[in-house]
Amino acid sequence: MTPEGIPYLPRGVRLHFDKVRDNWVLLAPERAIRLDPVGHAILSRVDGKTTLAAIAADLSETFKAPLEDVTRDSTEFLQELANRRFLEVT
Amino acid sequence: MQVQPPIAMLAELTHRCPLSCPYCSNPVELTARESELSTDDWRSVFDQGAAMGVLQLHISGGEPASRRDLTDLVRAAREAGLYTNLITSGIGLTEKRLAELDAAGLDHVQLSLQGTDAAMADRIGGYKGGYDRKMMVAKWIGAIGFPLTLNFVMHRGNMHQLSRAIEMAQEMGARRIEVATVQFHGWAMQNRGALMPTREQAAEANRTVAEARARLKGRLVIDYVPADYHADYPKPCMGGWASTGINVAPDGLVLPCHAAQTIKGLEFDNVRDRPLADIWQNGSAFNAYRGTDWMQEPCRSCERKTIDFGGCRCQAMAIAGDPTATDPVCVKSPNHAKIRDLAADFSAQDEAPMTSRVMDKTRG
């Protein structure tokens, strides 16, 4: 996962708002992953057009957080999803 | 007790199936076509499920493609907001039907694999030409682009094909393979002599899975259900009874797990008579083993009681004769030696006959 990589959700993986539990989930083949606000903030910026670097910059500005920390955390989070085949990178 | 809503629903649309696998997870008394829920009944079940918090819908059977209204049911489930997973042998799916399922919004396909060659697969499935047909269906699935999970059901007769099954999953473009050793309930229970893996096979499968997981990290996800008769700790069956999953049988009976009817004395409600949410919250079968209050020793004081939830209630019933006992798979169970002996005895029965599933003993 490099800063220039463009992450995207492959077919069969989508964000879904769970009205009953009042939180966002990532729906994937035979899995439903509950997202905390940070996870949702990252994934809602994954649109198949934006690079990881641009996503991190946007998050850093929106949440007034150090770019270095945001980059590390988002990379880790997205890499974990990629390991489980819930995310692809072009 | 505060009852959390279920996350997943298993909708067993029908018990009809062109295959006759000797380990079928359907009950030994199968439901006849005349007793199946209608399209509108299922639509209501999906709406009720989504409203109570179900996110994942596993559309299964029997063979769900045996229902002519499958596409309508998938569409109804998507409209209800559910993630739709079709669990199929592939038999009964055509290229045209898959295109219709695609248009209806089907999210994911789980394709079963009875063996890695026609000789094995067709012998186990009891359906000549089934394997070749399945390979065609896998191609069509790939061409449409459905995310695919290959489900390799493993037992003594085909465990040596595990490495090849993992290769096939990659060749098919599957993101995931489920390697599921047969669990012994219902039909499989009648065929333990023919199906029970040996201890060496179980250990070999553990090694093969561990090696493949490391080698294929990020490319192929491997979910693994080991041979539990040879294990030291039980599987966390259903993630705890009536905690995350709800099953609806073809005739509308609502079950905490697919084998729950093997526990005599439990009474099950039907979606034709009672709202789904009420059954989940207040149904007697759902509350029978919910939480941890029902547990005996050694579970009651065990540090693992919220890890494996005492294991499988149906297995406790089958082996220990008591559905509130510790699953005998557990080393702490007083019946553990018994399951060890059963595993050794059954796995040595090289001449044991294999009884295929038959539809004639129907209920309804």
Boltz contact constraints between the chains, C-beta under 6 A:
constraints:
  - contact:
      token1: [A, 11]
      token2: [B, 145]
      max_distance: 6.0
  - contact:
      token1: [A, 11]
      token2: [B, 147]
      max_distance: 6.0
  - contact:
      token1: [A, 12]
      token2: [B, 107]
      max_distance: 6.0
  - contact:
      token1: [A, 12]
      token2: [B, 108]
      max_distance: 6.0
  - contact:
      token1: [A, 12]
      token2: [B, 147]
      max_distance: 6.0
  - contact:
      token1: [A, 20]
      token2: [B, 5]
      max_distance: 6.0
  - contact:
      token1: [A, 20]
      token2: [B, 53]
      max_distance: 6.0
  - contact:
      token1: [A, 27]
      token2: [B, 83]
      max_distance: 6.0
  - contact:
      token1: [A, 29]
      token2: [B, 108]
      max_distance: 6.0
  - contact:
      token1: [A, 29]
      token2: [B, 147]
      max_distance: 6.0
  - contact:
      token1: [A, 29]
      token2: [B, 149]
      max_distance: 6.0
  - contact:
      token1: [A, 30]
      token2: [B, 85]
      max_distance: 6.0
  - contact:
      token1: [A, 32]
      token2: [B, 7]
      max_distance: 6.0
  - contact:
      token1: [A, 32]
      token2: [B, 55]
      max_distance: 6.0
  - contact:
      token1: [A, 32]
      token2: [B, 56]
      max_distance: 6.0
  - contact:
      token1: [A, 83]
      token2: [B, 218]
      max_distance: 6.0
  - contact:
      token1: [A, 84]
      token2: [B, 221]
      max_distance: 6.0
  - contact:
      token1: [A, 85]
      token2: [B, 175]
      max_distance: 6.0
  - contact:
      token1: [A, 85]
      token2: [B, 221]
      max_distance: 6.0
